[in-house]
């Protein structure tokens, strides 16, 4: 039986990935610290369906605690999928040292364990935020003009570079996947689509930053999982950085309008200035992902929003 360690497996992306891996017959160790960044009860709800699976084990551990990870994890993994991180651009500006500790040191610890255990495949959740204010769109992986403008983004750049070191020194295959604004059922409650939808349903105004022209390359969760599965199977080279996006940016104004239409409400806007650390647009060139991973996003934005709204109605 193929076995994987998934970090952050109680979160939004991680729980969907574990759904897929268990369905395909993998044995899974899930490492998650149920961080207080958002309500831990949401994460416990995400793992409920997994707890009864015969080849699933949950470890409530912190990436910064090497001794506990060494003691509790067996290390017999075909692949490590490292999704765990302290998330959020704006909060990272308030507490940059915490982000450094969790995201950089935590990744270093996990790479050290991969080296000790002899794990040969390491998938790292990077972020579109590494491109920062790079004006060359759509963003390509071979454009090395990285201009991160938040501590969070800087930690993701650091993670990619640490991976290159371990590939060079120890032959660990390291695939960094730059996720572009993932959305869908179970999305984190602090992210725009989820936050806006709940406020709209409550008849409250939504925080609307800037003039509405900022754009994000929203990518549906099922498409992201397809890309991660492709990376797990990938063996052609030892080190790659790959965008996983939809390649169709959506403006903030269009997001709000689409969400309001699918919810059947009239949105109220609380107009605010642009936020420090936010970039004006994200836009993924996904040709490399198509070529190397067979990646092909298939969920149009409105259809993804419709599925999210269906899920949300079941929660409220």
Secondary structure, 3 states (H helix, E strand, C coil): CCEEEEECCCCHHHHHHHHHHHHCCCEEEEEECCCCCCCHHHHHHHHHHHHCCCCEEEEECCCCCHHHHHHHCCCCCCEEEECCCCCCHHHHHHCHHHHHHHHHHHHHHHHHHHHHHCCCEEEEEEEHHHHECCCCCCECCCCCCCECCCHHHHHHHHHHHHHHHHHHHHCCEEEEEEECCEECCCCCCCCHHHHHHHHHHCCCCEEEECCCCCEECCEEHHHHHHHHHHHHHCCCCCEEEEEECCCCCEEHHHHHHHHHHHHCCCCCEEEECCCCCCCCECCECCHHHHHHHCCCCCCCHHHHHHHHHHHHHHHC
